[in-house]
Amino acid sequence: MKAAVVVCSDSIYNGENEDTSGKIIVQKLQELELGNIDYLVVPDEVKEIQQALSHL
């Protein structure tokens, strides 16, 4: 099974803040032994989000 965690945040994308919730979700998915987990941080812009999702 494949999973993806997509964090949509301008401040995290720009390095102004650190993502904690997305990393916790990835950790929980790893505990469930999901082998293929994508983790992406994208700006909070519709086109950027759509583009990121289309590549998953």
C-alpha positions as protocol buffer text, in pm:
chain_id: "A"
residue {
  index: 1
  type: MET
  ca { x: 0 y: 0 z: 0 }
}
residue {
  index: 2
  type: LYS
  ca { x: 118 y: 351 z: -77 }
}
residue {
  index: 3
  type: ALA
  ca { x: 51 y: 658 z: 136 }
}
residue {
  index: 4
  type: ALA
  ca { x: 128 y: 1027 z: 104 }
}
residue {
  index: 5
  type: VAL
  ca { x: 140 y: 1309 z: 353 }
}
residue {
  index: 6
  type: VAL
  ca { x: 111 y: 1649 z: 189 }
}
residue {
  index: 7
  type: VAL
  ca { x: 165 y: 1950 z: 412 }
}
residue {
  index: 8
  type: CYS
  ca { x: 24 y: 2271 z: 265 }
}
residue {
  index: 9
  type: SER
  ca { x: 183 y: 2567 z: 437 }
}
residue {
  index: 10
  type: ASP
  ca { x: 363 y: 2875 z: 310 }
}
residue {
  index: 11
  type: SER
  ca { x: 559 y: 2923 z: 631 }
}
residue {
  index: 12
  type: ILE
  ca { x: 680 y: 2564 z: 648 }
}
residue {
  index: 13
  type: TYR
  ca { x: 761 y: 2562 z: 277 }
}
residue {
  index: 14
  type: ASN
  ca { x: 965 y: 2883 z: 321 }
}
residue {
  index: 15
  type: GLY
  ca { x: 1149 y: 2742 z: 623 }
}
residue {
  index: 16
  type: GLU
  ca { x: 996 y: 2991 z: 867 }
}
residue {
  index: 17
  type: ASN
  ca { x: 828 y: 2717 z: 1075 }
}
residue {
  index: 18
  type: GLU
  ca { x: 887 y: 2348 z: 1128 }
}
residue {
  index: 19
  type: ASP
  ca { x: 633 y: 2083 z: 1042 }
}
residue {
  index: 20
  type: THR
  ca { x: 539 y: 1869 z: 1338 }
}
residue {
  index: 21
  type: SER
  ca { x: 198 y: 1725 z: 1255 }
}
residue {
  index: 22
  type: GLY
  ca { x: 298 y: 1593 z: 912 }
}
residue {
  index: 23
  type: LYS
  ca { x: 603 y: 1423 z: 1059 }
}
residue {
  index: 24
  type: ILE
  ca { x: 390 y: 1263 z: 1330 }
}
residue {
  index: 25
  type: ILE
  ca { x: 152 y: 1130 z: 1066 }
}
residue {
  index: 26
  type: VAL
  ca { x: 447 y: 983 z: 872 }
}
residue {
  index: 27
  type: GLN
  ca { x: 573 y: 820 z: 1191 }
}
residue {
  index: 28
  type: LYS
  ca { x: 231 y: 667 z: 1262 }
}
residue {
  index: 29
  type: LEU
  ca { x: 208 y: 533 z: 907 }
}
residue {
  index: 30
  type: GLN
  ca { x: 555 y: 380 z: 944 }
}
residue {
  index: 31
  type: GLU
  ca { x: 441 y: 211 z: 1265 }
}
residue {
  index: 32
  type: LEU
  ca { x: 166 y: 51 z: 1056 }
}
residue {
  index: 33
  type: GLU
  ca { x: 445 y: -84 z: 835 }
}
residue {
  index: 34
  type: LEU
  ca { x: 338 y: 95 z: 521 }
}
residue {
  index: 35
  type: GLY
  ca { x: 639 y: 61 z: 298 }
}
residue {
  index: 36
  type: ASN
  ca { x: 607 y: 350 z: 58 }
}
residue {
  index: 37
  type: ILE
  ca { x: 525 y: 685 z: 218 }
}
residue {
  index: 38
  type: ASP
  ca { x: 568 y: 1010 z: 29 }
}
residue {
  index: 39
  type: TYR
  ca { x: 615 y: 1327 z: 232 }
}
residue {
  index: 40
  type: LEU
  ca { x: 580 y: 1663 z: 63 }
}
residue {
  index: 41
  type: VAL
  ca { x: 566 y: 2022 z: 180 }
}
residue {
  index: 42
  type: VAL
  ca { x: 409 y: 2262 z: -67 }
}
residue {
  index: 43
  type: PRO
  ca { x: 304 y: 2627 z: -52 }
}
residue {
  index: 44
  type: ASP
  ca { x: -59 y: 2697 z: 29 }
}
residue {
  index: 45
  type: GLU
  ca { x: -146 y: 2775 z: -332 }
}
residue {
  index: 46
  type: VAL
  ca { x: -405 y: 2582 z: -532 }
}
residue {
  index: 47
  type: LYS
  ca { x: -186 y: 2532 z: -841 }
}
residue {
  index: 48
  type: GLU
  ca { x: 111 y: 2415 z: -634 }
}
residue {
  index: 49
  type: ILE
  ca { x: -106 y: 2169 z: -443 }
}
residue {
  index: 50
  type: GLN
  ca { x: -265 y: 2037 z: -762 }
}
residue {
  index: 51
  type: GLN
  ca { x: 75 y: 1992 z: -926 }
}
residue {
  index: 52
  type: ALA
  ca { x: 215 y: 1807 z: -623 }
}
residue {
  index: 53
  type: LEU
  ca { x: -85 y: 1575 z: -609 }
}
residue {
  index: 54
  type: SER
  ca { x: -71 y: 1500 z: -979 }
}
residue {
  index: 55
  type: HIS
  ca { x: 284 y: 1363 z: -937 }
}
residue {
  index: 56
  type: LEU
  ca { x: 193 y: 1114 z: -665 }
}
